[in-house]
């Protein structure tokens, strides 16, 4: 998810490299740190799922279902059953879950958007497990959106509050002004030339620089409605 905060498409060709990278990192990180990481990210999923259950109790909803899966090493084109849950009154998406077909109550991916009173996507929470690795999610995302005039900007963080990506687009022209991965995000405005600095400030000056207030999605006021 690098453009609109919609559900991410996971490319199975990346799975092996992610797993290898995780294993390599695991050999370099103290065991206590690994356990803490697993607890934090699994806890993030648990909070999302409990919030999902609460939202279904609080809303009259309907669902839309479809199947999906992966080729490659997984070789299962019906690996999951995706269920999208919509509020019947305003037809906004309450949550989306990809349930593993092999383990019907196993979550492969969970996604939960938060909209403002104008129906704009303001925040989005998601987590995804690899088919071959259930220790903890291989990815968690907290995406924070901001709108000003024709500009739409957002920043993505993981559940450990590490900024992973940021993007800014002019919605009138469709032009992407910035699309910066973790290693490309400037540490300060001084790293940019004058023109870039002005554009960067216009895009991100009011976009939150930390996801700390939202690392517990159950406390998001928009999701309590």
Rosetta constraint file for C-alpha pairs under 8 A:
AtomPair CA 1 CA 5 HARMONIC 5.77 0.50
AtomPair CA 1 CA 6 HARMONIC 6.28 0.50
AtomPair CA 1 CA 7 HARMONIC 6.53 0.50
AtomPair CA 1 CA 8 HARMONIC 4.59 0.50
AtomPair CA 1 CA 9 HARMONIC 7.20 0.50
AtomPair CA 2 CA 165 HARMONIC 7.73 0.50
AtomPair CA 2 CA 167 HARMONIC 7.65 0.50
AtomPair CA 3 CA 167 HARMONIC 7.44 0.50
AtomPair CA 5 CA 124 HARMONIC 6.65 0.50
AtomPair CA 5 CA 143 HARMONIC 6.86 0.50
AtomPair CA 7 CA 111 HARMONIC 6.84 0.50
AtomPair CA 10 CA 14 HARMONIC 7.96 0.50
AtomPair CA 11 CA 15 HARMONIC 7.27 0.50
AtomPair CA 11 CA 70 HARMONIC 7.94 0.50
AtomPair CA 12 CA 16 HARMONIC 7.95 0.50
AtomPair CA 12 CA 70 HARMONIC 6.33 0.50
AtomPair CA 12 CA 71 HARMONIC 7.09 0.50
AtomPair CA 12 CA 72 HARMONIC 6.53 0.50
AtomPair CA 12 CA 73 HARMONIC 7.71 0.50
AtomPair CA 12 CA 74 HARMONIC 7.66 0.50
AtomPair CA 13 CA 72 HARMONIC 7.04 0.50
AtomPair CA 14 CA 18 HARMONIC 6.18 0.50
AtomPair CA 15 CA 19 HARMONIC 6.14 0.50
AtomPair CA 15 CA 130 HARMONIC 7.20 0.50
AtomPair CA 16 CA 20 HARMONIC 6.10 0.50
AtomPair CA 17 CA 21 HARMONIC 5.98 0.50
AtomPair CA 18 CA 22 HARMONIC 6.08 0.50
AtomPair CA 18 CA 138 HARMONIC 7.89 0.50
AtomPair CA 19 CA 23 HARMONIC 6.16 0.50
AtomPair CA 20 CA 24 HARMONIC 6.12 0.50
AtomPair CA 21 CA 25 HARMONIC 6.06 0.50
AtomPair CA 22 CA 26 HARMONIC 5.97 0.50
AtomPair CA 23 CA 27 HARMONIC 6.52 0.50
AtomPair CA 24 CA 28 HARMONIC 6.90 0.50
AtomPair CA 25 CA 29 HARMONIC 6.31 0.50
AtomPair CA 26 CA 30 HARMONIC 7.75 0.50
AtomPair CA 26 CA 31 HARMONIC 7.90 0.50
AtomPair CA 26 CA 34 HARMONIC 6.96 0.50
AtomPair CA 29 CA 33 HARMONIC 6.38 0.50
AtomPair CA 29 CA 34 HARMONIC 6.59 0.50
AtomPair CA 30 CA 34 HARMONIC 6.54 0.50
AtomPair CA 31 CA 35 HARMONIC 6.25 0.50
AtomPair CA 32 CA 36 HARMONIC 6.17 0.50
AtomPair CA 33 CA 37 HARMONIC 6.14 0.50
AtomPair CA 34 CA 38 HARMONIC 6.23 0.50
AtomPair CA 35 CA 39 HARMONIC 6.13 0.50
AtomPair CA 36 CA 40 HARMONIC 6.07 0.50
AtomPair CA 37 CA 41 HARMONIC 6.18 0.50
AtomPair CA 38 CA 42 HARMONIC 5.86 0.50
AtomPair CA 38 CA 135 HARMONIC 6.97 0.50
AtomPair CA 38 CA 136 HARMONIC 5.30 0.50
AtomPair CA 38 CA 137 HARMONIC 7.97 0.50
AtomPair CA 39 CA 43 HARMONIC 5.76 0.50
AtomPair CA 39 CA 136 HARMONIC 7.87 0.50
AtomPair CA 40 CA 44 HARMONIC 6.23 0.50
AtomPair CA 40 CA 159 HARMONIC 7.47 0.50
AtomPair CA 40 CA 160 HARMONIC 7.65 0.50
AtomPair CA 41 CA 45 HARMONIC 6.56 0.50
AtomPair CA 41 CA 136 HARMONIC 6.38 0.50
AtomPair CA 41 CA 137 HARMONIC 6.48 0.50
AtomPair CA 41 CA 140 HARMONIC 7.13 0.50
AtomPair CA 41 CA 159 HARMONIC 6.33 0.50
AtomPair CA 41 CA 160 HARMONIC 7.85 0.50
AtomPair CA 42 CA 46 HARMONIC 6.25 0.50
AtomPair CA 42 CA 136 HARMONIC 5.60 0.50
AtomPair CA 42 CA 137 HARMONIC 6.76 0.50
AtomPair CA 43 CA 47 HARMONIC 6.16 0.50
AtomPair CA 44 CA 48 HARMONIC 6.32 0.50
AtomPair CA 44 CA 159 HARMONIC 6.92 0.50
AtomPair CA 44 CA 215 HARMONIC 7.57 0.50
AtomPair CA 44 CA 216 HARMONIC 6.93 0.50
AtomPair CA 44 CA 217 HARMONIC 7.80 0.50
AtomPair CA 45 CA 49 HARMONIC 6.12 0.50
AtomPair CA 45 CA 110 HARMONIC 7.62 0.50
AtomPair CA 45 CA 127 HARMONIC 6.52 0.50
AtomPair CA 46 CA 50 HARMONIC 6.14 0.50
AtomPair CA 47 CA 51 HARMONIC 6.05 0.50
AtomPair CA 47 CA 216 HARMONIC 7.18 0.50
AtomPair CA 47 CA 217 HARMONIC 6.77 0.50
AtomPair CA 47 CA 218 HARMONIC 6.21 0.50
AtomPair CA 48 CA 52 HARMONIC 6.01 0.50
AtomPair CA 48 CA 110 HARMONIC 7.56 0.50
AtomPair CA 48 CA 112 HARMONIC 7.59 0.50
AtomPair CA 48 CA 125 HARMONIC 7.93 0.50
AtomPair CA 48 CA 217 HARMONIC 6.52 0.50
AtomPair CA 48 CA 218 HARMONIC 7.00 0.50
AtomPair CA 49 CA 53 HARMONIC 6.28 0.50
AtomPair CA 49 CA 110 HARMONIC 7.69 0.50
AtomPair CA 50 CA 54 HARMONIC 6.27 0.50
AtomPair CA 51 CA 55 HARMONIC 6.09 0.50
AtomPair CA 51 CA 217 HARMONIC 7.85 0.50
AtomPair CA 51 CA 218 HARMONIC 5.97 0.50
AtomPair CA 51 CA 223 HARMONIC 7.99 0.50
AtomPair CA 52 CA 56 HARMONIC 6.35 0.50
AtomPair CA 52 CA 94 HARMONIC 7.77 0.50
AtomPair CA 52 CA 95 HARMONIC 6.64 0.50
AtomPair CA 52 CA 112 HARMONIC 7.86 0.50
AtomPair CA 53 CA 57 HARMONIC 6.42 0.50
AtomPair CA 54 CA 58 HARMONIC 6.26 0.50
AtomPair CA 55 CA 59 HARMONIC 6.07 0.50
AtomPair CA 55 CA 94 HARMONIC 7.25 0.50
AtomPair CA 55 CA 223 HARMONIC 7.83 0.50
AtomPair CA 55 CA 224 HARMONIC 7.70 0.50
AtomPair CA 56 CA 60 HARMONIC 7.21 0.50
AtomPair CA 56 CA 61 HARMONIC 6.92 0.50
AtomPair CA 59 CA 87 HARMONIC 6.32 0.50
AtomPair CA 59 CA 88 HARMONIC 7.83 0.50
AtomPair CA 60 CA 87 HARMONIC 6.07 0.50
AtomPair CA 60 CA 88 HARMONIC 5.70 0.50
AtomPair CA 60 CA 89 HARMONIC 7.47 0.50
AtomPair CA 61 CA 85 HARMONIC 6.50 0.50
AtomPair CA 61 CA 86 HARMONIC 5.35 0.50
AtomPair CA 61 CA 87 HARMONIC 4.52 0.50
AtomPair CA 61 CA 88 HARMONIC 4.76 0.50
AtomPair CA 61 CA 89 HARMONIC 7.99 0.50
AtomPair CA 62 CA 85 HARMONIC 5.90 0.50
AtomPair CA 62 CA 86 HARMONIC 5.43 0.50
AtomPair CA 62 CA 87 HARMONIC 6.65 0.50
AtomPair CA 62 CA 88 HARMONIC 6.08 0.50
AtomPair CA 63 CA 83 HARMONIC 6.41 0.50
AtomPair CA 63 CA 84 HARMONIC 5.44 0.50
AtomPair CA 63 CA 85 HARMONIC 4.62 0.50
AtomPair CA 63 CA 86 HARMONIC 6.08 0.50
AtomPair CA 64 CA 83 HARMONIC 5.75 0.50
AtomPair CA 64 CA 84 HARMONIC 5.18 0.50
AtomPair CA 64 CA 85 HARMONIC 6.75 0.50
AtomPair CA 65 CA 81 HARMONIC 6.92 0.50
AtomPair CA 65 CA 82 HARMONIC 5.55 0.50
AtomPair CA 65 CA 83 HARMONIC 4.58 0.50
AtomPair CA 65 CA 84 HARMONIC 6.38 0.50
AtomPair CA 66 CA 81 HARMONIC 5.93 0.50
AtomPair CA 66 CA 82 HARMONIC 5.36 0.50
AtomPair CA 66 CA 83 HARMONIC 6.84 0.50
AtomPair CA 67 CA 78 HARMONIC 5.75 0.50
AtomPair CA 67 CA 79 HARMONIC 7.60 0.50
AtomPair CA 67 CA 80 HARMONIC 5.86 0.50
AtomPair CA 67 CA 81 HARMONIC 4.54 0.50
AtomPair CA 67 CA 82 HARMONIC 5.89 0.50
AtomPair CA 68 CA 77 HARMONIC 5.77 0.50
AtomPair CA 68 CA 78 HARMONIC 4.92 0.50
AtomPair CA 68 CA 79 HARMONIC 6.08 0.50
AtomPair CA 68 CA 80 HARMONIC 5.50 0.50
AtomPair CA 68 CA 81 HARMONIC 6.46 0.50
AtomPair CA 68 CA 82 HARMONIC 7.28 0.50
AtomPair CA 69 CA 76 HARMONIC 5.64 0.50
AtomPair CA 69 CA 77 HARMONIC 3.89 0.50
AtomPair CA 69 CA 78 HARMONIC 4.69 0.50
AtomPair CA 69 CA 79 HARMONIC 4.42 0.50
AtomPair CA 69 CA 80 HARMONIC 5.94 0.50
AtomPair CA 70 CA 74 HARMONIC 6.06 0.50
AtomPair CA 70 CA 75 HARMONIC 5.91 0.50
AtomPair CA 70 CA 76 HARMONIC 5.47 0.50
AtomPair CA 70 CA 77 HARMONIC 4.96 0.50
AtomPair CA 70 CA 78 HARMONIC 7.59 0.50
AtomPair CA 70 CA 79 HARMONIC 6.94 0.50
AtomPair CA 71 CA 75 HARMONIC 4.21 0.50
AtomPair CA 71 CA 76 HARMONIC 5.98 0.50
AtomPair CA 71 CA 77 HARMONIC 6.26 0.50
AtomPair CA 74 CA 131 HARMONIC 7.34 0.50
AtomPair CA 78 CA 101 HARMONIC 7.45 0.50
AtomPair CA 79 CA 100 HARMONIC 6.09 0.50
AtomPair CA 79 CA 101 HARMONIC 5.80 0.50
AtomPair CA 79 CA 102 HARMONIC 7.40 0.50
AtomPair CA 80 CA 98 HARMONIC 5.75 0.50
AtomPair CA 80 CA 99 HARMONIC 5.28 0.50
AtomPair CA 80 CA 100 HARMONIC 4.43 0.50
AtomPair CA 80 CA 101 HARMONIC 5.14 0.50
AtomPair CA 80 CA 108 HARMONIC 7.32 0.50
AtomPair CA 81 CA 98 HARMONIC 5.44 0.50
AtomPair CA 81 CA 99 HARMONIC 5.12 0.50
AtomPair CA 81 CA 100 HARMONIC 6.42 0.50
AtomPair CA 81 CA 101 HARMONIC 6.38 0.50
AtomPair CA 82 CA 96 HARMONIC 7.09 0.50
AtomPair CA 82 CA 97 HARMONIC 5.67 0.50
AtomPair CA 82 CA 98 HARMONIC 4.13 0.50
AtomPair CA 82 CA 99 HARMONIC 6.15 0.50
AtomPair CA 83 CA 96 HARMONIC 5.75 0.50
AtomPair CA 83 CA 97 HARMONIC 5.44 0.50
AtomPair CA 83 CA 98 HARMONIC 6.30 0.50
AtomPair CA 83 CA 99 HARMONIC 7.69 0.50
AtomPair CA 84 CA 93 HARMONIC 7.07 0.50
AtomPair CA 84 CA 94 HARMONIC 7.78 0.50
AtomPair CA 84 CA 95 HARMONIC 6.13 0.50
AtomPair CA 84 CA 96 HARMONIC 4.35 0.50
AtomPair CA 84 CA 97 HARMONIC 6.57 0.50
AtomPair CA 85 CA 93 HARMONIC 5.94 0.50
AtomPair CA 85 CA 94 HARMONIC 5.47 0.50
AtomPair CA 85 CA 95 HARMONIC 5.40 0.50
AtomPair CA 85 CA 96 HARMONIC 6.05 0.50
AtomPair CA 86 CA 91 HARMONIC 5.44 0.50
AtomPair CA 86 CA 92 HARMONIC 5.48 0.50
AtomPair CA 86 CA 93 HARMONIC 4.43 0.50
AtomPair CA 86 CA 94 HARMONIC 5.27 0.50
AtomPair CA 86 CA 95 HARMONIC 7.31 0.50
AtomPair CA 87 CA 91 HARMONIC 4.82 0.50
AtomPair CA 87 CA 92 HARMONIC 5.44 0.50
AtomPair CA 87 CA 93 HARMONIC 6.39 0.50
AtomPair CA 87 CA 94 HARMONIC 6.26 0.50
AtomPair CA 88 CA 92 HARMONIC 7.88 0.50
AtomPair CA 93 CA 112 HARMONIC 7.99 0.50
AtomPair CA 93 CA 113 HARMONIC 7.13 0.50
AtomPair CA 94 CA 112 HARMONIC 6.46 0.50
AtomPair CA 94 CA 113 HARMONIC 6.77 0.50
AtomPair CA 95 CA 110 HARMONIC 7.45 0.50
AtomPair CA 95 CA 111 HARMONIC 5.72 0.50
AtomPair CA 95 CA 112 HARMONIC 4.48 0.50
AtomPair CA 95 CA 113 HARMONIC 6.66 0.50
AtomPair CA 96 CA 110 HARMONIC 5.84 0.50
AtomPair CA 96 CA 111 HARMONIC 5.11 0.50
AtomPair CA 96 CA 112 HARMONIC 6.43 0.50
AtomPair CA 97 CA 107 HARMONIC 6.94 0.50
AtomPair CA 97 CA 108 HARMONIC 7.53 0.50
AtomPair CA 97 CA 109 HARMONIC 5.64 0.50
AtomPair CA 97 CA 110 HARMONIC 4.46 0.50
AtomPair CA 97 CA 111 HARMONIC 6.32 0.50
AtomPair CA 98 CA 107 HARMONIC 6.14 0.50
AtomPair CA 98 CA 108 HARMONIC 5.34 0.50
AtomPair CA 98 CA 109 HARMONIC 4.97 0.50
AtomPair CA 98 CA 110 HARMONIC 6.42 0.50
AtomPair CA 99 CA 103 HARMONIC 7.76 0.50
AtomPair CA 99 CA 104 HARMONIC 6.06 0.50
AtomPair CA 99 CA 105 HARMONIC 6.51 0.50
AtomPair CA 99 CA 106 HARMONIC 5.81 0.50
AtomPair CA 99 CA 107 HARMONIC 4.89 0.50
AtomPair CA 99 CA 108 HARMONIC 5.61 0.50
AtomPair CA 99 CA 109 HARMONIC 7.22 0.50
AtomPair CA 100 CA 104 HARMONIC 5.44 0.50
AtomPair CA 100 CA 105 HARMONIC 7.05 0.50
AtomPair CA 100 CA 106 HARMONIC 5.41 0.50
AtomPair CA 100 CA 107 HARMONIC 6.11 0.50
AtomPair CA 100 CA 108 HARMONIC 5.76 0.50
AtomPair CA 107 CA 129 HARMONIC 7.65 0.50
AtomPair CA 108 CA 128 HARMONIC 5.73 0.50
AtomPair CA 108 CA 129 HARMONIC 5.24 0.50
AtomPair CA 108 CA 130 HARMONIC 7.26 0.50
AtomPair CA 108 CA 131 HARMONIC 7.35 0.50
AtomPair CA 109 CA 126 HARMONIC 7.21 0.50
AtomPair CA 109 CA 127 HARMONIC 5.62 0.50
AtomPair CA 109 CA 128 HARMONIC 4.27 0.50
AtomPair CA 109 CA 129 HARMONIC 6.37 0.50
AtomPair CA 110 CA 126 HARMONIC 5.43 0.50
AtomPair CA 110 CA 127 HARMONIC 5.53 0.50
AtomPair CA 110 CA 128 HARMONIC 6.66 0.50
AtomPair CA 111 CA 124 HARMONIC 7.25 0.50
AtomPair CA 111 CA 125 HARMONIC 5.66 0.50
AtomPair CA 111 CA 126 HARMONIC 4.19 0.50
AtomPair CA 111 CA 127 HARMONIC 6.71 0.50
AtomPair CA 112 CA 124 HARMONIC 5.69 0.50
AtomPair CA 112 CA 125 HARMONIC 5.15 0.50
AtomPair CA 112 CA 126 HARMONIC 6.28 0.50
AtomPair CA 113 CA 121 HARMONIC 6.81 0.50
AtomPair CA 113 CA 122 HARMONIC 7.71 0.50
AtomPair CA 113 CA 123 HARMONIC 5.93 0.50
AtomPair CA 113 CA 124 HARMONIC 4.25 0.50
AtomPair CA 113 CA 125 HARMONIC 6.32 0.50
AtomPair CA 114 CA 121 HARMONIC 5.98 0.50
AtomPair CA 114 CA 122 HARMONIC 5.74 0.50
AtomPair CA 114 CA 123 HARMONIC 5.06 0.50
AtomPair CA 114 CA 124 HARMONIC 5.93 0.50
AtomPair CA 114 CA 222 HARMONIC 5.93 0.50
AtomPair CA 114 CA 223 HARMONIC 6.07 0.50
AtomPair CA 115 CA 119 HARMONIC 5.34 0.50
AtomPair CA 115 CA 120 HARMONIC 5.20 0.50
AtomPair CA 115 CA 121 HARMONIC 4.52 0.50
AtomPair CA 115 CA 122 HARMONIC 5.31 0.50
AtomPair CA 115 CA 123 HARMONIC 7.04 0.50
AtomPair CA 115 CA 222 HARMONIC 6.95 0.50
AtomPair CA 116 CA 120 HARMONIC 5.47 0.50
AtomPair CA 116 CA 121 HARMONIC 6.66 0.50
AtomPair CA 116 CA 122 HARMONIC 6.26 0.50
AtomPair CA 116 CA 222 HARMONIC 7.26 0.50
AtomPair CA 121 CA 145 HARMONIC 6.94 0.50
AtomPair CA 122 CA 144 HARMONIC 6.15 0.50
AtomPair CA 122 CA 145 HARMONIC 4.92 0.50
AtomPair CA 122 CA 146 HARMONIC 6.88 0.50
AtomPair CA 123 CA 142 HARMONIC 7.17 0.50
AtomPair CA 123 CA 143 HARMONIC 5.46 0.50
AtomPair CA 123 CA 144 HARMONIC 4.75 0.50
AtomPair CA 123 CA 145 HARMONIC 5.98 0.50
AtomPair CA 124 CA 141 HARMONIC 7.73 0.50
AtomPair CA 124 CA 142 HARMONIC 5.79 0.50
AtomPair CA 124 CA 143 HARMONIC 5.05 0.50
AtomPair CA 124 CA 144 HARMONIC 6.85 0.50
AtomPair CA 125 CA 140 HARMONIC 7.73 0.50
AtomPair CA 125 CA 141 HARMONIC 5.69 0.50
AtomPair CA 125 CA 142 HARMONIC 4.76 0.50
AtomPair CA 125 CA 143 HARMONIC 6.50 0.50
AtomPair CA 125 CA 217 HARMONIC 7.40 0.50
AtomPair CA 126 CA 140 HARMONIC 5.74 0.50
AtomPair CA 126 CA 141 HARMONIC 5.17 0.50
AtomPair CA 126 CA 142 HARMONIC 6.74 0.50
AtomPair CA 127 CA 137 HARMONIC 6.27 0.50
AtomPair CA 127 CA 138 HARMONIC 7.88 0.50
AtomPair CA 127 CA 139 HARMONIC 5.62 0.50
AtomPair CA 127 CA 140 HARMONIC 4.23 0.50
AtomPair CA 127 CA 141 HARMONIC 6.25 0.50
AtomPair CA 128 CA 137 HARMONIC 5.31 0.50
AtomPair CA 128 CA 138 HARMONIC 6.21 0.50
AtomPair CA 128 CA 139 HARMONIC 5.41 0.50
AtomPair CA 128 CA 140 HARMONIC 6.55 0.50
AtomPair CA 129 CA 133 HARMONIC 6.71 0.50
AtomPair CA 129 CA 134 HARMONIC 6.20 0.50
AtomPair CA 129 CA 136 HARMONIC 6.78 0.50
AtomPair CA 129 CA 137 HARMONIC 4.29 0.50
AtomPair CA 129 CA 138 HARMONIC 5.41 0.50
AtomPair CA 129 CA 139 HARMONIC 6.98 0.50
AtomPair CA 130 CA 134 HARMONIC 6.75 0.50
AtomPair CA 130 CA 137 HARMONIC 7.02 0.50
AtomPair CA 130 CA 138 HARMONIC 6.23 0.50
AtomPair CA 133 CA 138 HARMONIC 7.98 0.50
AtomPair CA 139 CA 158 HARMONIC 7.35 0.50
AtomPair CA 140 CA 157 HARMONIC 7.98 0.50
AtomPair CA 140 CA 158 HARMONIC 5.06 0.50
AtomPair CA 140 CA 159 HARMONIC 5.71 0.50
AtomPair CA 141 CA 156 HARMONIC 6.28 0.50
AtomPair CA 141 CA 157 HARMONIC 5.56 0.50
AtomPair CA 141 CA 158 HARMONIC 4.57 0.50
AtomPair CA 141 CA 159 HARMONIC 6.37 0.50
AtomPair CA 142 CA 156 HARMONIC 5.61 0.50
AtomPair CA 142 CA 157 HARMONIC 5.09 0.50
AtomPair CA 142 CA 158 HARMONIC 5.86 0.50
AtomPair CA 142 CA 159 HARMONIC 6.80 0.50
AtomPair CA 142 CA 211 HARMONIC 7.02 0.50
AtomPair CA 142 CA 214 HARMONIC 7.51 0.50
AtomPair CA 142 CA 215 HARMONIC 7.51 0.50
AtomPair CA 143 CA 154 HARMONIC 6.62 0.50
AtomPair CA 143 CA 155 HARMONIC 5.60 0.50
AtomPair CA 143 CA 156 HARMONIC 4.36 0.50
AtomPair CA 143 CA 157 HARMONIC 6.34 0.50
AtomPair CA 144 CA 154 HARMONIC 5.33 0.50
AtomPair CA 144 CA 155 HARMONIC 5.36 0.50
AtomPair CA 144 CA 156 HARMONIC 6.50 0.50
AtomPair CA 144 CA 207 HARMONIC 7.48 0.50
AtomPair CA 144 CA 208 HARMONIC 7.14 0.50
AtomPair CA 144 CA 211 HARMONIC 7.74 0.50
AtomPair CA 145 CA 152 HARMONIC 7.24 0.50
AtomPair CA 145 CA 153 HARMONIC 5.81 0.50
AtomPair CA 145 CA 154 HARMONIC 4.20 0.50
AtomPair CA 145 CA 155 HARMONIC 6.72 0.50
AtomPair CA 145 CA 207 HARMONIC 7.06 0.50
AtomPair CA 146 CA 152 HARMONIC 5.88 0.50
AtomPair CA 146 CA 153 HARMONIC 5.28 0.50
AtomPair CA 146 CA 154 HARMONIC 6.02 0.50
AtomPair CA 146 CA 206 HARMONIC 7.33 0.50
AtomPair CA 146 CA 207 HARMONIC 5.75 0.50
AtomPair CA 147 CA 151 HARMONIC 5.76 0.50
AtomPair CA 147 CA 152 HARMONIC 4.68 0.50
AtomPair CA 147 CA 153 HARMONIC 6.48 0.50
AtomPair CA 148 CA 152 HARMONIC 6.66 0.50
AtomPair CA 150 CA 170 HARMONIC 5.54 0.50
AtomPair CA 150 CA 171 HARMONIC 5.33 0.50
AtomPair CA 150 CA 172 HARMONIC 5.99 0.50
AtomPair CA 151 CA 168 HARMONIC 6.82 0.50
AtomPair CA 151 CA 169 HARMONIC 5.71 0.50
AtomPair CA 151 CA 170 HARMONIC 4.74 0.50
AtomPair CA 151 CA 171 HARMONIC 6.04 0.50
AtomPair CA 151 CA 203 HARMONIC 6.73 0.50
AtomPair CA 152 CA 168 HARMONIC 5.70 0.50
AtomPair CA 152 CA 169 HARMONIC 5.37 0.50
AtomPair CA 152 CA 170 HARMONIC 6.51 0.50
AtomPair CA 152 CA 171 HARMONIC 6.72 0.50
AtomPair CA 152 CA 203 HARMONIC 7.58 0.50
AtomPair CA 153 CA 166 HARMONIC 7.43 0.50
AtomPair CA 153 CA 167 HARMONIC 5.53 0.50
AtomPair CA 153 CA 168 HARMONIC 4.08 0.50
AtomPair CA 153 CA 169 HARMONIC 6.28 0.50
AtomPair CA 153 CA 203 HARMONIC 6.10 0.50
AtomPair CA 153 CA 204 HARMONIC 6.75 0.50
AtomPair CA 153 CA 207 HARMONIC 7.25 0.50
AtomPair CA 154 CA 166 HARMONIC 5.69 0.50
AtomPair CA 154 CA 167 HARMONIC 5.55 0.50
AtomPair CA 154 CA 168 HARMONIC 6.58 0.50
AtomPair CA 154 CA 207 HARMONIC 6.96 0.50
AtomPair CA 155 CA 163 HARMONIC 7.23 0.50
AtomPair CA 155 CA 164 HARMONIC 7.67 0.50
AtomPair CA 155 CA 165 HARMONIC 5.78 0.50
AtomPair CA 155 CA 166 HARMONIC 4.24 0.50
AtomPair CA 155 CA 167 HARMONIC 6.57 0.50
AtomPair CA 155 CA 207 HARMONIC 7.49 0.50
AtomPair CA 155 CA 208 HARMONIC 7.76 0.50
AtomPair CA 155 CA 209 HARMONIC 7.91 0.50
AtomPair CA 156 CA 163 HARMONIC 5.91 0.50
AtomPair CA 156 CA 164 HARMONIC 5.55 0.50
AtomPair CA 156 CA 165 HARMONIC 5.13 0.50
AtomPair CA 156 CA 166 HARMONIC 6.16 0.50
AtomPair CA 157 CA 161 HARMONIC 5.46 0.50
AtomPair CA 157 CA 162 HARMONIC 5.19 0.50
AtomPair CA 157 CA 163 HARMONIC 4.28 0.50
AtomPair CA 157 CA 164 HARMONIC 5.34 0.50
AtomPair CA 157 CA 165 HARMONIC 7.20 0.50
AtomPair CA 157 CA 210 HARMONIC 7.90 0.50
AtomPair CA 157 CA 211 HARMONIC 6.52 0.50
AtomPair CA 158 CA 162 HARMONIC 5.50 0.50
AtomPair CA 158 CA 163 HARMONIC 6.77 0.50
AtomPair CA 158 CA 164 HARMONIC 7.05 0.50
AtomPair CA 159 CA 215 HARMONIC 5.78 0.50
AtomPair CA 160 CA 215 HARMONIC 7.62 0.50
AtomPair CA 161 CA 210 HARMONIC 6.70 0.50
AtomPair CA 161 CA 211 HARMONIC 5.61 0.50
AtomPair CA 161 CA 212 HARMONIC 6.19 0.50
AtomPair CA 161 CA 215 HARMONIC 7.20 0.50
AtomPair CA 163 CA 182 HARMONIC 6.59 0.50
AtomPair CA 163 CA 210 HARMONIC 7.59 0.50
AtomPair CA 164 CA 181 HARMONIC 6.08 0.50
AtomPair CA 164 CA 182 HARMONIC 4.59 0.50
AtomPair CA 165 CA 179 HARMONIC 7.49 0.50
AtomPair CA 165 CA 180 HARMONIC 5.62 0.50
AtomPair CA 165 CA 181 HARMONIC 4.56 0.50
AtomPair CA 165 CA 182 HARMONIC 5.46 0.50
AtomPair CA 165 CA 185 HARMONIC 7.64 0.50
AtomPair CA 166 CA 178 HARMONIC 7.47 0.50
AtomPair CA 166 CA 179 HARMONIC 5.96 0.50
AtomPair CA 166 CA 180 HARMONIC 5.35 0.50
AtomPair CA 166 CA 181 HARMONIC 6.76 0.50
AtomPair CA 166 CA 185 HARMONIC 7.70 0.50
AtomPair CA 167 CA 176 HARMONIC 7.48 0.50
AtomPair CA 167 CA 177 HARMONIC 7.54 0.50
AtomPair CA 167 CA 178 HARMONIC 5.19 0.50
AtomPair CA 167 CA 179 HARMONIC 4.43 0.50
AtomPair CA 167 CA 180 HARMONIC 6.30 0.50
AtomPair CA 168 CA 176 HARMONIC 5.99 0.50
AtomPair CA 168 CA 177 HARMONIC 5.51 0.50
AtomPair CA 168 CA 178 HARMONIC 5.14 0.50
AtomPair CA 168 CA 179 HARMONIC 6.70 0.50
AtomPair CA 168 CA 203 HARMONIC 5.95 0.50
AtomPair CA 168 CA 204 HARMONIC 7.82 0.50
AtomPair CA 169 CA 174 HARMONIC 6.48 0.50
AtomPair CA 169 CA 175 HARMONIC 5.69 0.50
AtomPair CA 169 CA 176 HARMONIC 4.28 0.50
AtomPair CA 169 CA 177 HARMONIC 5.44 0.50
AtomPair CA 169 CA 178 HARMONIC 7.14 0.50
AtomPair CA 170 CA 174 HARMONIC 5.46 0.50
AtomPair CA 170 CA 175 HARMONIC 5.37 0.50
AtomPair CA 170 CA 176 HARMONIC 6.39 0.50
AtomPair CA 170 CA 177 HARMONIC 7.04 0.50
AtomPair CA 171 CA 175 HARMONIC 7.18 0.50
AtomPair CA 177 CA 199 HARMONIC 7.95 0.50
AtomPair CA 178 CA 200 HARMONIC 7.82 0.50
AtomPair CA 180 CA 184 HARMONIC 5.39 0.50
AtomPair CA 180 CA 185 HARMONIC 5.64 0.50
AtomPair CA 181 CA 185 HARMONIC 6.36 0.50
AtomPair CA 186 CA 191 HARMONIC 6.14 0.50
AtomPair CA 186 CA 192 HARMONIC 7.46 0.50
AtomPair CA 187 CA 191 HARMONIC 7.07 0.50
AtomPair CA 188 CA 192 HARMONIC 7.88 0.50
AtomPair CA 189 CA 197 HARMONIC 5.94 0.50
AtomPair CA 190 CA 197 HARMONIC 7.81 0.50
AtomPair CA 192 CA 196 HARMONIC 5.67 0.50
AtomPair CA 192 CA 197 HARMONIC 5.45 0.50
AtomPair CA 193 CA 197 HARMONIC 5.89 0.50
AtomPair CA 194 CA 198 HARMONIC 6.32 0.50
AtomPair CA 195 CA 199 HARMONIC 6.35 0.50
AtomPair CA 196 CA 200 HARMONIC 5.86 0.50
AtomPair CA 197 CA 201 HARMONIC 6.10 0.50
AtomPair CA 198 CA 202 HARMONIC 6.21 0.50
AtomPair CA 199 CA 203 HARMONIC 6.20 0.50
AtomPair CA 200 CA 204 HARMONIC 5.90 0.50
AtomPair CA 200 CA 205 HARMONIC 7.46 0.50
AtomPair CA 201 CA 205 HARMONIC 4.71 0.50
AtomPair CA 203 CA 207 HARMONIC 7.76 0.50
AtomPair CA 204 CA 208 HARMONIC 7.88 0.50
AtomPair CA 211 CA 215 HARMONIC 6.27 0.50
AtomPair CA 214 CA 219 HARMONIC 7.27 0.50
AtomPair CA 214 CA 220 HARMONIC 6.50 0.50
AtomPair CA 216 CA 220 HARMONIC 7.46 0.50
AtomPair CA 217 CA 223 HARMONIC 7.81 0.50
AtomPair CA 218 CA 223 HARMONIC 7.28 0.50
AtomPair CA 218 CA 224 HARMONIC 7.51 0.50
AtomPair CA 219 CA 223 HARMONIC 7.81 0.50
AtomPair CA 219 CA 224 HARMONIC 7.53 0.50
AtomPair CA 220 CA 224 HARMONIC 6.61 0.50
AtomPair CA 221 CA 225 HARMONIC 6.99 0.50
